[in-house]
Amino acid sequence: MKKIILSTLLCLIITSCATILKKKTYELSVSSDVSGSKVKIYDSIYPLPANVVVERSKEDLNLIWLTSDSIQKDYLVKTSPNSTFLFANLLGFHFIPVTYGIDFTNQKRFYYGKEIFLSSQDTTYTIFPPIREKGVKIANYFKREFLRTPGDMNLVISIPSINGFNMDTKQHGVRVQTGVFGFRTGFDYYYYREDKYFNVSLAFSSGRLLFSDEKLNTYYLSLTDNKILHRLNVGYGLNYSINRWKFEEFDEDEPDPWNGEKSIIHAVGLIGNCYLNFNRIISAGVIYKPTFLQVYPETKFQYEHLISIDFQIKIPIKKNK
């Protein structure tokens, strides 16, 4: 028991990387394109270029660039989590909540970047470290919205490329299989708001793998209400499905008693989707289609589902000005 406790503590100590590996201070390289200029950090002035010892802190860093006796430019260097804190802790993935929690208790997880270059052509006086700058770019990417005018309509064509089935059969219970290929087409209609639309679609998805004896597929009609959340589209609604299972033997030299058996079941349920819009036309996402009530050949409650990775295009067919 003691060995287990000691091993666990050792893992936690080793994987709390920012706390262990980083010092409270580090050298920040500062340079400029103006000869003879200086920089003031904290209460000290340094001729440039210079390596300045700065303290890691959650607070932003004030920096004053002195380009002559009478001209100065005030910069704000934004603080940012460093790469050791963000990524190295992932090595101890079993203890991630604890290791990140340990690093959250101190300020060694922050930095201001490794180097700063001050240019006479600067038009902005806020400096972002590389990690935070990339984070800002990513955040700005996901802030983009592709809104439409109420009354607009799109023709939607998509290919559910990877399809995971959990399907009931009358003879042999639940079958689980993942296949490729499918086709879906439908229409979007933007009703009273620019960020809301209905979609009605007809789809086919296949769950047959190469050289598999079992053939699973589904045909379904879906109706969803969808919301635009920046680059994401999230939808929910209802589906009516016709699920088909058939056993077709490839190896005819060793006949299987299941050969030729098939099952057709009609069912109703829910459907949900989430898409990332690359632009106004192309997007990719996931479809989750569970059914709960079988209505043919008998009526009973039975859970089934289809999960698809889908790639779609939207072609405008009606635009309101």
Residue pairs with C-beta under 8 A, 6 or more apart in sequence:
8 95
11 92
11 94
11 95
12 92
12 95
12 98
12 99
12 102
13 20
14 20
14 92
15 88
15 89
15 91
15 92
15 95
15 99
16 89
16 99
16 102
16 103
17 84
17 85
17 88
17 89
17 91
17 99
17 103
18 82
18 84
18 85
18 88
18 89
18 103
18 106
18 108
18 109
19 102
19 103
19 105
19 106
19 108
21 84
21 88
22 56
22 82
22 84
22 108
22 109
23 56
23 108
24 55
24 56
24 107
24 108
25 53
25 54
25 55
25 56
26 53
26 54
26 56
26 111
27 51
27 52
27 53
27 54
28 51
28 52
28 53
28 54
28 112
28 113
28 114
28 115
28 116
29 49
29 50
29 51
29 52
29 114
29 115
29 116
30 39
30 41
30 46
30 48
30 49
30 50
30 51
30 52
30 63
30 115
30 116
30 118
31 48
31 49
31 50
31 115
31 116
31 117
31 118
32 39
32 48
32 49
32 65
32 67
32 117
32 118
32 119
32 120
33 117
33 118
33 119
33 120
34 48
34 67
34 118
34 120
36 47
37 47
37 48
37 65
37 66
37 67
37 68
37 118
38 45
38 46
38 47
38 48
38 65
38 66
39 45
39 46
39 48
39 50
39 52
39 63
39 64
39 65
39 66
39 118
40 46
40 63
40 64
40 65
40 66
41 52
41 54
41 61
41 62
41 63
41 64
44 52
45 66
46 52
48 118
54 61
54 112
55 107
56 107
56 108
56 109
56 110
56 111
57 79
57 107
57 110
58 79
58 107
58 110
59 79
60 76
60 77
60 78
60 79
61 76
61 77
61 79
61 112
62 74
62 75
62 76
62 77
63 74
63 75
63 76
63 77
63 116
63 127
64 72
64 73
64 74
64 75
65 72
65 73
65 74
65 75
65 118
66 72
67 73
67 120
73 118
73 122
73 125
74 125
75 118
75 125
75 126
75 127
76 125
76 126
76 127
77 112
77 113
77 116
77 127
77 129
78 112
78 126
78 127
78 128
78 129
78 132
79 110
79 111
79 112
79 129
79 132
80 110
80 111
80 112
80 113
80 128
80 129
80 131
80 132
80 135
81 109
81 110
81 111
81 131
81 132
82 109
82 110
82 111
82 131
83 131
84 109
85 100
85 103
85 108
85 109
86 131
89 96
89 99
89 100
89 103
90 96
92 99
103 109
111 129
112 127
112 129
113 127
113 129
113 130
116 127
128 136
141 231
142 230
142 231
142 232
143 230
143 231
144 230
144 231
145 195
145 228
145 230
145 231
146 228
146 231
146 277
146 279
146 280
147 194
147 195
147 228
148 154
148 190
148 194
148 197
149 190
149 194
149 319
149 320
149 321
150 190
150 191
150 192
150 193
150 194
150 320
151 190
151 191
151 318
151 320
152 188
152 189
152 190
152 316
152 318
152 319
152 320
153 187
153 188
153 189
153 190
153 316
153 317
153 318
154 187
154 188
154 314
154 315
154 316
154 317
155 185
155 187
155 314
155 315
155 316
155 317
156 184
156 185
156 186
156 187
156 188
156 199
156 201
156 312
156 313
156 314
156 315
157 184
157 185
157 312
157 313
157 315
158 183
158 184
158 185
158 310
158 311
158 312
158 313
159 181
159 182
159 183
159 184
159 310
159 311
159 312
160 181
160 182
160 183
160 184
160 203
160 205
160 287
160 308
160 309
160 310
161 180
161 181
161 182
161 308
161 309
161 310
161 311
162 178
162 179
162 180
162 308
162 309
163 178
163 179
163 180
163 181
163 182
163 205
163 206
163 207
163 306
163 307
163 308
164 177
164 178
164 207
164 306
164 307
164 308
165 175
165 176
165 177
165 178
165 179
165 207
165 216
165 218
165 305
165 306
166 174
166 175
166 176
166 303
166 304
166 305
166 306
167 174
167 175
167 176
167 177
167 207
167 216
167 218
167 243
167 245
167 265
167 304
168 174
168 175
168 243
168 265
168 294
168 302
168 304
169 175
169 245
169 263
169 265
170 263
170 265
170 297
171 261
171 263
172 258
172 261
174 304
175 214
175 216
175 245
177 207
177 208
177 209
177 212
177 214
177 216
178 207
178 209
179 205
179 206
179 207
179 208
179 209
179 212
179 216
179 217
180 206
180 209
181 205
181 206
182 203
182 204
182 205
182 206
182 308
182 310
183 203
183 204
184 201
184 202
184 203
184 204
184 205
184 310
184 312
185 201
185 202
185 203
186 199
186 200
186 201
186 202
186 203
186 222
187 199
187 200
187 201
187 317
188 197
188 198
188 199
188 226
188 314
189 197
189 198
189 199
190 196
190 197
191 197
191 198
194 228
195 227
195 228
195 229
196 225
196 226
196 227
196 228
197 226
197 228
198 223
198 224
198 225
198 226
199 222
199 223
199 224
199 226
199 235
199 237
200 221
200 222
200 223
201 221
201 222
201 224
202 219
202 220
202 221
203 218
203 219
203 220
203 221
203 222
204 217
204 218
204 219
205 217
205 218
205 220
205 306
205 308
206 216
206 217
207 215
207 216
207 217
207 218
208 214
208 215
208 216
208 217
211 250
213 247
213 248
213 249
213 250
213 256
213 258
214 245
214 246
214 247
215 244
215 245
215 246
215 247
215 248
216 243
216 244
216 245
217 243
217 244
218 241
218 242
218 243
218 244
218 289
218 306
219 241
219 242
219 244
220 239
220 240
220 241
220 242
220 289
220 306
221 239
221 240
222 237
222 238
222 239
222 240
222 271
222 289
223 237
223 238
223 239
224 235
224 236
224 237
224 238
224 271
224 272
224 273
225 235
225 236
225 237
226 233
226 234
226 235
226 273
227 233
227 234
227 235
231 276
231 277
232 274
232 275
232 276
232 277
233 273
233 274
233 275
233 277
233 283
233 285
234 272
234 273
234 274
235 271
235 272
235 273
235 274
236 270
236 271
236 272
236 273
237 270
237 271
237 272
238 268
238 269
238 270
238 271
239 268
239 269
239 270
239 271
239 289
239 291
240 266
240 267
240 268
241 266
241 267
241 268
241 269
241 289
241 291
241 304
241 306
242 264
242 265
242 266
243 263
243 264
243 265
243 266
243 267
243 291
243 304
244 262
244 263
244 264
244 265
245 262
245 263
246 261
246 262
246 263
247 256
247 258
247 259
247 260
247 261
247 262
248 259
248 260
249 255
249 256
249 258
249 259
264 296
264 297
265 294
265 296
265 297
266 294
266 295
266 296
267 291
267 292
267 293
267 294
267 295
267 302
267 304
268 291
268 292
268 293
268 295
269 289
269 290
269 291
269 292
269 293
269 304
270 289
270 290
270 292
271 287
271 288
271 289
271 290
272 287
272 288
272 289
273 285
273 286
273 287
273 288
273 310
274 285
274 286
275 283
275 284
275 285
275 310
275 312
276 283
276 284
276 285
277 283
278 284
280 314
281 313
281 314
281 315
282 311
282 312
282 313
283 311
283 312
283 313
283 314
284 309
284 310
284 311
284 312
285 309
285 310
285 312
286 307
286 308
286 309
286 310
287 306
287 307
287 308
287 310
288 305
288 306
288 307
289 305
289 306
289 307
289 308
290 303
290 304
290 305
291 302
291 303
291 304
291 305
292 301
292 302
292 303
293 299
293 300
293 301
293 302
294 300
294 301
294 302
